[in-house]
Amino acid sequence: MFFLILSFVAVAIPYGLERLYFARKFGFFAALFWLFVFQSSIMFVGEIILENRVGQSLPSWIKSLGLAIGVFAYLTIGMTSFAAVVAALGFGTVIAASWFLRKLGENSN
């Protein structure tokens, strides 16, 4: 559970900064955030269906398909948050460098 909370925070912070700093309603980090929410929802719904009594009455091929989708969602959750952190660091570096160079140019005049 700590992994999911940490992944959610890693995806939500760049999304929040994008909404506040760039005033964009939907951008790159919004897409990553909503992809993460979709993956988490798929994983939790699949787990609930497979582990509760509903899953006991399903055919085995449906259980296997649900397990495969859940595993895929769980694996990509980590990749989504990692991609968000790497992209946020890259974009933050570019923004900080452009700000620094702009200030340096203003001070030299």
N, C-alpha and C positions, 0 to 999 in steps of 0.2 A: 504494500500500500504506500510506503514511503517513496518507492520508485515512481508510482503514478502521480503522487502529489508533487514531487520534485520535477517530473516531466511537465506537468501542467504549469507550474511556475515558470519553467524554462521557456515554454511556448507563449505564455500569457504576457510576460514582461515586454518582449519585443512588439507584440500586438498592441499593448497599451501605449507604448511609446510611439508607435506608428500613428495611432489614433490621435494622440495629443500633440505630437511634434509636427507631423505632416498634415494633420487634419484631413486624413483620407478615411473614408468609410470602409473601403475594401481595397486592400493591397496585398503584397506578397506575404506579409506576416499574418494578415487576416486569413488568407487561404491556408497557411500552415496551422493556424489555431483551430479553424473549423474542421480541417482534416483530422487533427488530433482528437477533437471532440467526437467526430464521427467514428474514428477507430476505437475510442474508449467505449462508446455506446455499443458498438458491434460486439466488443469483447465482453462487456458486462451482460448484455442480453443473451448472448450465446452461452455464457457460463450459467446464468440463471436457468435457461431452458434445459441445458444438458444435465445439470446437477440436481434439479428438483424433480418432482414426480412427473412433470410433463415430459421430460426426456426419457423416462423409463418406458413409455408407451410408443415411442418413435421407432421406426425401423433402424437397423444398424447403419445403413448407408447414409441416412440423414444425420445420425449422431457423428459419424466420421466426417461428413462435410462440415457440420457445425464446429467440430473440434479443429479442423484444418483452417477454417475462417478465423476462429478465435486465436489460434497460434500465429497466423499471419498478422492479425491486428496487433497482437502483443509485441511481435518482433518489430513491426514498423512504428510503433509508438516511440520506442527508443530512438529510431532513426529520425523521426520527425522532430523531436525535441533537440537532437544533436544538430540537425540541419538549421533549425531556428537559431540556436546559440551561435553557430559558426557564421551564419549570414548576418546576425545582429552585430557580432564583433567586427565583421568586415565593413558593414555599412557605418557603424559607429566610428571606425578608424578613418574612413573616407570623409565623414562629416567633420570629425575633429581636425583632420589635416587641412581640409578646405577652410575651416574657421581660423586655424592658426596661420595659414598662408595669407588669408585676407587681412588679419590683424597685423601681420608682419609687413604687408604691403602698405597699409594705412600709416603705420608708424615710421616707415622709411621716407615718406613724403614730408 
